[in-house]
Amino acid sequence: MINEENGQYLNLLDGVLGRTVSLASYPSTTSEFYFWLSKDAITVELGNLVAAVAPDGNVTFGTIIAMNAMMDMEKVHTDFISHDFGSPEVQPPTDINEVVLCKTQIIINTSNRVRPVERSDVYFSSQFGIEFALGMDQYKGDDKGIPVGVFENGDGEMTPLLIDESFLLGPEGAHLNVSGISGLATKTSVIEFILKSIFEYCIDQRGRKIACVVFNVKGKDLLYFDKPNPYLWEDTPLAIKSRQMYDMIGIDPEPFHDVRVFAPFDRRNPARVKCIRKDGKVEPFVWDIGEIQDDIEQLFDTSSWDDSIEAVWVDIQAVLEKQDITDYESLMTWLAEERRATYDPRHTNWHGHPKHIFYKCVKNLSSIRSFYDGLVAVDSTKPIDIPLQDIKNGSIFVIDLQQLNERGQRLVFNKVLKKLQRLLEEKRVGSDFDNIIVFVDELNKFAPRIREGGKEHIRADLIDIASRGRSLGLTLFGVEQFASEVDKQIVDNSATIMYGRTGYAELKDEIYGWLTPEMKARLGTVPRGTILMKHAKFTQALFFKFPLPACIPGDLYIPAADEDITRFADEEDLSAQTAFSQSEGREFDF
């Protein structure tokens, strides 16, 4: 029975879609129900959100997770014979009954009763019904919702999809993980849009203090947060629909304004940075040996840096501290002298360590010059740190790591992560942030599910952030091609998990076992701009759509011909910041 109270949950304009049915082979339970489709309900599809109205007026909401078309025949031969033994163009003398049966997973009902669905008429849910079913009405009115896109139902109606700020940024829950096929899943685009939502809703409207640090480890995707997306203003169907979404959600489709980009120092480049972005707006960073001495072991694998070499390095560090050696050149000069002093065959050890172990440690340290050029200051280059202390409310700091090798990337990532933790811990005594979002591309590089060797320090730090970062205000947004390759604790501790188009081989992994075969099939074919989301406050996963990002994807950016690539080389204080000698290729006499 439909009345004024339950009618608000239903799309009455499109009418009844079908009627629930419960058979021995398809029983209705407390978690799912089935309904057959009216022949006129041609827009119903997998992932739609529907509402079943029982005779007593109770409304049960559910998501369609499977659809089957069935005929009233047991064998294929029956249909074959009815078409004149295999002539498709021949119409059978008697029409064959065919029915589409929808399997629906229950989300909630208006009475909060835990009972199977009774004989009911089924409708599309209205926007009000969708908000009620997903629980968005609980935080939408409290100004705690953050738009991540729109849910488009089978009736064509779009509902802004909001997730609870407390379960995206904390403290109730936190972290976002997005996976999918490279180039097809639009993983970075959905993160860019969600960041835009966070900045618009949390900072501009609610006065929250939030900043974001982005790690770019491949390509140009994350280097142009400050550049507008011209494709958003074209007359293509996707662009038109994207603008409708921005208007519906109430977000200004403008790029981010307070953006700074950092990359390793390049002694040979007029712009002084190792970065694909060439417009002169990328700032260099490079560290002296004193800055990274506690992280040196991260630059080597276990075959090059074991416990015996670590013991030698500990004694070398003691000398560095005693003699106040902080730069690489001075360290290598001192080590050359120490090594020459051990040439005498009567010296079998160095400070109690076997001489050959000392030599191996020295060789490792010498290799830093060539293997980690641009990360460690050499040839009298002055160190330049990433000024994390200058990050402000609404800022985005992009750290481009793609031209460092994998171990160099991990060292930078780990150092920045620890500094951000310290910044937030200081908020107890006046820090300016509610949250700092750490956006990591290719998360599997830093937190693989199975390590191939080496120590677990970075992975352990990320696990720690995933488990307790929300209490500090440190939120992890991670992106990877394969969720199965990321440490399970990090994925499981993410309150929001999203999947773009995913390969069928990946979908065979156990972490996708909760999906029905039909949902897996759809996830393997969804178009760009469509995402499947699991969220802590939603009892069921659902597909949603999001618009083109306001900032241009880096691989689509075409630089202007007159872009100034020598900004840092022309600055008057360059010599004070990055003075270096012409002694390139200098070797130490070992």
N, C-alpha and C positions, 0 to 999 in steps of 0.2 A: 504494500500500500504506500503510495507516494503522497506526502503532505508538504506543508510549507517548510517544516523543519528539515526533513531529509532531502527534499527537492533541491536544496542549495548545493548538495554534494554531487549532483548529477547533471550531465549535459542532456537536458530533455529535448533540445532542439533536434538533435540527431536521432532521437527515439531509441527504442529497445534494440540492442545488438543481437540478443539471443537469450537463451534460457538455460539455467543450470541443469545438470543431469548427473545422476549418481547410479552407476551400474556395478555389477560384481567385478568387472575388469577395470573399471574406472571409478572407484569409490571416492566420495568427498570425505575429507578428513579435517582435523583441526588446523592443518597447515596448508592445504590446497583444495581447490575445487575445479570442476570441469563445467564447461558450457558449450552448447552448439551455437553456431553462427547463423544468423538470418542470411538469406541469399543476397539481401540488399546491403549487408555490412561489408562492403568491399575494401574499406580503408583500414580495417583492423589488422594489426600485424604484431609480430613478436616484440615484446618490450613495452607494449601499451599498458596503461594503467586504467583498470575498469572498476566498476562498483556494482555489486549484486544487492538488490533490494528484496528482502524477505517479506512474506505476507504481514508480519507484525511491524514492518517499517524499519527494522534494523538494516543498516548498510554495511556490507563487508567489502573492503578494498583489496585489490590484488594486482600483481603484475603477470602478464602473459609470458610464460617461460617455454612453452612448446605449443605447436599447432600441427594437427594431423588431419589430412583429408581422407575420408573413408567411403567406400561404396558398399551397397548391400549385396555383395557377392563374395564367395570364398576363394575363387580361383581366377587367375588372369585369363584362362582359356574361355571362360564364360563371356567376358567382354570381347575377346578376340573373335569368337564365333558370331556374336551379335552384330558385328560389323562386317557381315558377309565374309567370314573367314579371313580377316586381316585387311580390309579395305577401309582406311580411315575416313574417306569421303562419304561412305555409306552410313546413313543414320539408322540406328536400330529401330525396330518397329515399336518398341516400348522404351520410354526414357528410363535410365538407370538412376536410382536415388544416390545422391552424393551429399555428404555432410562434412563440414569442417569442425573439428573438436579442439577447443582451446584448453590447455592446462594452465591454471592460474595459481600462483603462489600467494598466500594470504599475507597481507601487511598488518591490517588492523580492522576492527569494526567499531561502530559507534556505541555499542553497548559494553564493549570490553569483555564480552563473554568468550570463553574458549570452547566453542562448539563447531561441529561441521556446518557448512552452509546448507540451508534448507532450499527447497524449490524456490527460485528467485529469478526475476528479470534482471538482465545485465545491461548496463549503460556505460558509456564513456564517463570518466570522472570529470567534473567541472574543475576549474582552477581552484576554487575554494576546497573542493574535495581532495585535490592533489596536495594542497598545502596541509590539510588536516591529516591525510594518510601518511605523509612523510614527516609530520611533526614540525613543519616549518612555522605553523601558526604560533608555536610556543615561544619562538625567539624573534620572529619577524616584527611583532609589535614592540619588543624590547630593544629594537635597534641593535641586534647582535648578529643579524644575518649578513653573510658575504656572498654575493652572486658568483657562481662559477660557470654559468651558462644558462640555457633554457631547456626545459623538458617539453618536447613536441609530441603531443599525443596523436592517436590515429585520426582524430577529428580535425587535425590541423591547428588546434589551439596551442599557443606557446605560453608556458608558465615559467617565470624567472625561478631558477633553481638556486636556493640559498642554503648554505651550510652554516652551522653555528660557529661564530667566531671563537668561542671557548674551546671548540673541538678542532679548530684548524691551527690557531696560534697558541692555545693553552689558556688557562692552566688545566682544564678538565681532560683534554687530550690534545694532541698536536701532531704535526708532521704530515707531509704529503709525498706520496710516491707515484710516479707515472712511468709506465713501460709501454713498449710497442716497437714495431718495425721502423727502422731508420728511414726517414723521408716520407713515410706514409701515415705514421701515427700522430703527427703534429704535436709531439710531446712538449717541445719548448714553447710552441705557440699557446697551448692551453695554460702553461705556467705564466707566460707573459701576460695573458689576459687576467688570470687570477691575481697576479701581483698588482695589476692596474685596479682591480676591484678593491683589493686590500688598501691600497693607497687612497683611493677615492672615498671609500666608506669609513675606514678606520681612522685615517689621518685627517682628511679634509672635513668629514662630517662629524666624527666622534672625538676628535682631538687626541687620538692615541699617538704615541711616539714610536715609530717603526722605521727601520732601515733594512737594507738588503745587501748582502755580499754575494756576488755571483762568480763561480769558477767556470771558465770556458776552457775546455780541454781538447776541442776539435772544431775545425771549420770556423765560420764567421757568424754563426747563428746568434750568439749572445753578445756581440760587440757593438750593436747599434740600437740600444734601448732609447737613445735620444733622437733617433731619426724617424720621421713620420712614415707611415706605410701607404704609398700611393695606390696600392691595389685595393685598399679599403674604399676608395672613392670612384672606382670604375663602375660601369653599368652592367657588370656581370651579375647573374642570379645570386652567386655567393656573396658578392660585395653588397648588393642591395639588401639581402637578408641579414647580413652582418650589421649594417647600419640600423636596421629595424631592431635588432637585439640590443645594440648600445642604447637606442632610444627607450626601449621597453625597460631595460635594467636601470637606466638613469646614470650612465657613465659617459664622460667626455672622451671621445675617441682620439685623444691627443697623446703623443709619445711622452715618455718620462723626461723631466726637465733637469733634475739634479743628478747627473750621471758622470762618473769619473772612471776611466779605463786605465789599468796598469798592466805592464808586461815586463819581462826580464830585460836587462840592459844589453845593448848591442854596441860594442866599441867601433864597429866598422860601418854602421848605418848612420847617415846624417840625422835621422830622427831619433837616434839613440835607443830604439826599442826593437825587440823581436816580436813583431805583431803584424798580422795581415792587414789590419786597419791602418791606412796611410794618410789620414787627413791631419796629422799633427796634433791630435787631441789625446794621444796615448802617452801616459807618464811612465818613466822607467823606475824599476826597483832593482837593487843589487845589495847583497849583504856581505859584511866582512866576516872573517872566520870566527871572531868572538861571538857574533850574533847567532851563529848556527852550530857552535861547538857541541851543544848537547844533542844535536840532531844528526851529527855526522854519520852515525851508523846506518841511517835510513838510505844513504846514498849507495850502499853496497849490499850484495847478496851474502848469504851465509857462507859461501865458499871463499869469499874475499874478506869477510869481517866476522870472525868467530870470537869466542870468549877470550882467547889468548891475545888477540889483536885489540880487543876492547880494553883489556888490562893495560896494555902499552899506552893506549890513547888516554886512559885515566891519568897515568903518570905525566904524559905530555901536557894534558890540561892543567895539571898542578903547576907546571913550569910556566905555562901561558899566564896563569893568574899571578904567579909570583913576580914574573918579569914584565907584566902588563903588556903582553903581546896580543894585539887584537886584529891585525891585518894579515892577510895571506902571505904577502911577500916576506914579511919579517919572520913568520912561522917557517917558511920554506928555507930561508937563509939560515936560521938557527938549526933546523934539522939537518941541513947539508954539513954544517960544522960538526954536529953531533955524530953524523955518520962517518965523516972523515976520521974522527977521533977513535972510532972502533975498527979502523982498518988494521991496526996492529993485531997480529995473530994471537997475542997474549990476552986480548980482550974477547972473551967468549960470550959476553952478555952486555946488555945495556940496562942499567938500573935494575939488575936482577932478572931481566927478561932475556931469553935466548936471542942472540944477535940476528938470526934470520927472521924471527918474528918482528923485531924492530924494523928491519929492512922492508918487510912486507907492508907494515903499517905506513912507513914513509912513502913507499911506492903508491899505495892507495891514495894518500893525501896529495901526492904529486899529480895523480890522474884527474883530480877535481878540476884542474885548470882547463883541460880539454873536454872532459865529459860534461861539465856543468858550467860552461862558458856563459856568462850573462847572469848567472845566479850568485856566484861568488866574485867579489871585487878583486881583480888582479891588475897588474901594471899600473899601480898607483891610482886606480879608479876610487873615487870617494864613495863610501856606502850611501845608499838612499833607501830608506825604509818605506813600506806602504803605510801611509798616514792614517791608520785606522782610528787614531784618537780624534781625527777631524771629521769623522762620519757624523752626519746630522740627521735629524728627523726628516724622512722623505728622501734620503740619499740612496743611490745605488752605486756600489763600488764593484766594478767588473775586473776580475783578475784573470788575465789571459795566460794560460799555461801551455798552450799547444806546442810551442817550440822548445819546451823542455822535455827531456826523456821522462819515462814513467816514474822513476825514482825521484827525480827532481820535482815533478808535479806533486808527489806525495809529501815531500819535505815542505814545500810552500803551503800546501793545504793544511798540514798538521800545525805549522807555526801560526798561520792565520787563525785557525780554529781555536787554538789555545789562547791567543790574544783576545779574541771575541768573548770567550768564556770569562776571562779576567775583567773585561769591560762591563759585562753584565753582572758579575759578582760585586763589582764596585757600586752597583745601583743601590745597595744597602746604605751607601754613604753619599748618594747624590747623583748617580749616573742618569743620563738623559733619555733612557730607552725603556719602553715596555717590552718590545720584541726586536730581535735582530734575526732576519730570515737568511739562512744559508742555502743558496740554490746551487746544486752540484749536478753538472752534466756528466754522463757516464759514471754513475755512482758505483758500478761494479768494479771500477779501477781502484777505488779507495776502500770498499767494503765487500770484497768477493765472498761468496758463500764458502768456497774452499780455497784456501791459500796454497800457492804452489811452493811455498817455502818462505823463510824469513820470519821476522817477529810480527806480532799482531797489534803493534801499538796504535796505528791509525784506525784499523778496524775496531779495536776495543774502544777508542775514543768516540767513534761514531755510534757504537752500540750504547755507550754511556749517555750520549746526547739524546738518542732515540728513547731511552728509558726515563731520563730525568731532566732533559733539556727544557721541557715545558715549564718546570718550576723556576728555571733561571730566566726564561724568556728567549731561549735559543731554539729556533724552529728550523727543521731540516726539510727542504724541498729537494727530493732526489729524482733523477731521470736516468733511465737505462733502457737498452733495447730488450733485455731479457730479465724479467723479475726473478727467474729461477737462478740467476747468477749472483744475486745480491744476498748478503747474509740474512737469514730468515728472521732474526730478532729485530733487524731494522725495519723490514717490511711489515712484520706483525705489529710493531709498535707505532706504525703510522695510522693515525685515526682516519685518514682518507687515502684510498688507493684507487688509482685510475689506470685503465687499460685502453690504449688505442688499438689500431689494427695489429693483430698478433699472428705470427706464423703458426702453422698447424703443428710443426714439430715441437715448438715451445709449449703449445697448448696441451701436449701430452704429459707435461710435468705434473707432479702431484699437487702443486700449489693451486692448480686450476680445477681440482677435483670437485669443487662445489658447484661448478657450472654444468648445466644440462648440455647434452650433445648439440641441441639446437642453438643454445646461447654461444657455445664454442664456435659453431659454424658461422654464426653472424659476426662474432668478434674477429674471425679470420677474413671478413669481407667488408667491414664497415668503411664508409668513405671518410676522407679527411674531414675533420671538424666534428666527428662523432666519437664519443668516449663512453666507456662503461665504468661506472663509479660504485665503489663500496665505501660507505661512510659510517662512522661509528653510531650515529644517531638514526640512520636509516636501517630498517629491519631487512630490506631487500636491496640488492644492487639494481641499478637502472642505467639505461642509455640516455645521454643528453648531448646537446649540441652547443657549440660556442662560436663566437664570431672571429673573424680575422683579427690578429692582434693590432693594437694601435701603433706599435713600432715595427719597422720593417725587418723581416727575417734577413739575417746577414748574407745568406747566399743569393738573395735577390737584389742586394744593394749595389748600385752602380755609382762609383765615386765620380765627382766632378773633375774635369780636366785641370782646374786651377787649384786643387786642394794643396794646402801648404804642408809638405811632409818634413819640413826642417824647423818646426817651431822651437823645439828644444835646443837645436844647434845654434839658433840665432839669439837665444836669450843671453842677456848680459852676464848673468850669474852662472852660466854654464860651467865656466872654469872652476868656480867654487864648488859646484855640485858634482861635476863628473869629470874633473881633470884626470887625464891619463897620459902616460908617456907613449912614445912611438916604438917602444921596445917589444913589439908584438913577436910572438914566437920565442920569447925568452925561455931558456931551459936552465934548470938548476943542476949544478954539478954534483950528481950523486954517484 
